[in-house]
Amino acid sequence: MLFHPFVYGSPHPRPASGTFLGLRGWHGRGHLLRALMEGVVLNHRWHVDALCSKLPVTGAAARLTGGAAHSAVWSQMFADALRRPVVVTDVQESAARGAELLAATAVGLLDDVTDPRATPAALRRHEPRPDRVAVLDEAYAVYREALEALGPIWARLDAPEAPE
């Protein structure tokens, strides 16, 4: 089963909406939850791939914070889908942490945002598992194909803003 997680908008130029594909009567809540988690992970891979195509990113580990970081299963999915290690840190609010680092740099408390004193503690590290990397690579290919194929359909379904 495949899920496109575009329930609050999409990074893609055409209108897109949240979509489950491949749903069958025998699928249960667990299947839906897994598809939802994988859909979020695959969408993040799309973002990371876009960034890596424009910026010189080497084999560095990805850092994960926020809701998905609380789940070891979801964190591992990120490592498998991104095909790189994922480090979960003790940062709870990434945006606030970024503002804090910029402010501390601006007033001279830190040399810059890469100052070693600003490095958050690592809670755990996930290495990509080759068997799951292969599975998520295939899922990502289907994810992207479905994204392209659904573009014209999503455009036809594009509705005005939801009523208040």
N, C-alpha and C positions, 0 to 999 in steps of 0.2 A: 504494500500500500504506500502511497505517496501523498505528502501534504505540502502545499505551498502556503507559507505562514503570513499571507498578506491581509490580515484582518484589520490592520490600522494603517494601510498604505503599503507602498512597494517602492523599491529603489529602481525599478525598471521604467523605461519611458512610456510604455503603454499602460493603460489601466489594468490592474491585476487585483484579484481578490483571493481570500482564503479558499483553498480547494483541496478536498480529499479525492484522490483518484484510486481506482482499484478496490473500492469498498465492496465487500460481499456480506451476505447474510450471516455467515459463520464467524465474521470478525467480532471480537469482543472489545471491551474497554482497553485491555492491555495492548491490542493491536493499534487502536486509535492513539493511545498515549505514545507508543513507540514511533508511529508515523509522525505525530506532532513533534516529538523531540528530534527526530531525524530531519524533519523539514526545517526546523530552526537551525540545526547544525549545518545543513546543506546551504541554507541562505547565507550563513556566516562564511562558509567556504567561498561562495560567490563574491562576497565583499573582500575577503582576504586575497583571492585570486586577482581581483581588480586592483587592489593596492599593490600587490607584488608585480603586476605588469607595468606599473608606473614608477615604483620606488625600488631602490636597491636593497632588497630584503634578503638576507642570507639564511642559513640554517638555524637561526635563533628559535628558541622555544616561544610559543605563544603564551601570553598571560591571560588568565580567565578570572573574572570577578563577577559579582552579581548573582542572580537567581540560579542559573545553571551551575555555578561553582559550588553550590551547596550539595549537589548530587555527584557522587563519585561515578555513577553510571553515565550521567550526561557529560561530565568532564572527560571521561574516557572516549565517548563518542566524538567529542571535539578533536581529540588527539588523532583518532582514526580517520576522521573526515578531512582534517587539515593536513594530514600526513606529516605531522611534526609534533614534538613533545609539547605538552600543555602543562603549565605550572599554575596551580591555584594559589593565590596569595591571601593574606589576611585583610585585604582592602574590602570594605563593605560598600562604600559609595565612591565609585571611580571618578565621577565628575567632580565631586567635592574634593577628592584627593588631588586631582589635577589642578584645581583652583588653589588649593593649599600650596602645592609645589611652586606654582607660578608666583604666588604672593611671597612665599619665603625667598625665592630667587630675586624678586624685585626689590625686597628690602635688605638683601645681602645676607640672609641667614644661611642660604645655600649658594654654592658657586653656580650651579645650574641644575636643571631637573634630573640630570644623570648623576648628581652627587651621590656617592655611596651611602651617605646618611639617610637618603630618601628612599632607599631600596626597601620595599615591603618584604615581610617575612613570607617565605614559601611554606604553605601548609602541606601540599602534596604535589607530586609530579606524575604525569601519565605519559607513557611512551606509546607511539602508534603500534598496533598489533597488525602484522602483515595480512592475516586472514580477514580481519574486519576492514582494513584499508581497501582491499580488493572489492569487498561487498559494497562499501560506501562509494568507491569510485564508480561502480556500475550504477548505483542509486543516483549519484550526481549526474551522470550522463542522461539518465531518464528524466531527472528533475529539469535539466536544461532543455531537453527536447520538448517536454510537456510545456515548459514556460513559453517556448517559441510557438508551439502549435496552438496554445490557448489564447495567445495574444489577440487575435481577431474576435474570438468568442467573448473574452473579457471586455473588449471594446464595445461589443453589442449589448452586453449586460450592464455596462457602466450606468449607474443610477445617480440621480442628484443626491445631495447630502441627506442623511437620515433625519427624519422629523424629530423635533425637540420635545 
